[in-house]
Amino acid sequence: MQIALAPMEGLVDEILRDVLTQVGGIDWCVTEFIRVNDRVLPKSAYRKLAPELFKGARTAAGTPLRVQLLGSDPQCLGDNAAYACKLGAPVIDLNFGCPAKTVNKSRGGAVLLKEPELLHAILCEVRRSVPAAIPVTAKMRLGFDHKDWAVDCAQALAEGGASQIVVHARTKVEGYKPPAHWEWVARVQEAVAVPVYANGDIWSLEDWRRCREVSGVEDIMLGRGVVARPDLARQIAAARAGQDAGVMTWEELQPLLADFWLQARRKMSPRYAPGRLKQWLAMLTRSYPQAVELFAQLRRETSCEHIDALLGVAFALREPERQAI
């Protein structure tokens, strides 16, 4: 059984990947999508969205990182995949699941599920472009506005060379509205010879057990569930081994919050760092009543120094960062 951390754009960046993989239970993670249009992107684009590439393609906790590309031009995706591999990407992942309107309007993400032939062409070209030892994987939804082609799309991906397929068990139009249709993950797995991961609506151990029963697959990808409950992957991994990992308390979460905030302070503008903390804290309110109170205190706060005080942390730039300013 493998547990993956989902590539959520604008949420699971290098900071949150670092913090969540510290907790344990996550076998691999994926970058936010790297948008490919009509050229090979410069190294700076990869450094921005996949800085772990330049540190052995792993988070500080040692969790392997995959590079996710999004686009619709097979040749350009192939060229960028090859370049990402030269930079150290151990796996190339392709995004056919993003539901964002702006992305779909420019022929990216879930809108490509309307074109199974194009999915196949993209996989074939990317598979041809990267070294044989480097896997190419894909993430898809069940369709754009209907599920009728879900199996066709999955087969197009597998036949094109995808070695694994993650299925977010909703259509693009369904967005993130419950329920996730785990029974369709079972249909996809029956139709392809490669491992299929179930993704969507896994917020708890109970959800995981029901997902496994309905989908029939062992491998899962966690998104908002593990962001809201940082030890969810660890709980599931322990339960799968017949053990009980216990539940992370609010007190045990505090060092992670502090670490997240200090990293945001170092890596982001003071204008944007508070918003990133509030974004994660808002999701933690689903699991921790204490987060509701802290979020209320921070909601209108824009001063990084005041947030330092509320979190009880002392912020200081490291020496290389001082020299860079």
ABEGO torsion letter per residue (X at the ends): XBBBBBBBBGABBAAAAAAAAAAEGBABBBBBBBBBBABBBBAAAAAAABAAAAAGGBBAAGBBBBBBBBEABAAAAAAAAAAAAAAGBABBBBBAABABAAAAAAGBEAAAAABAAAAAAAAAAAAAABBAABBBBBBBBAEAABAAAAAAAAAAAAAAGBABBBBBABBAAAEABOBBBAAAAAAAAAABABBBBBBEGBABAAAAAAAAAAAGBABBBBBAAAAABAAAAAAAAAAAAGBBAEBBBAAAAAAAAAAAAAAAAAABBAAAAAAAAAAAAAAAAAABAAAAAAAAAAAABABAAAAAAAAGBBBBBBAAAAAAX
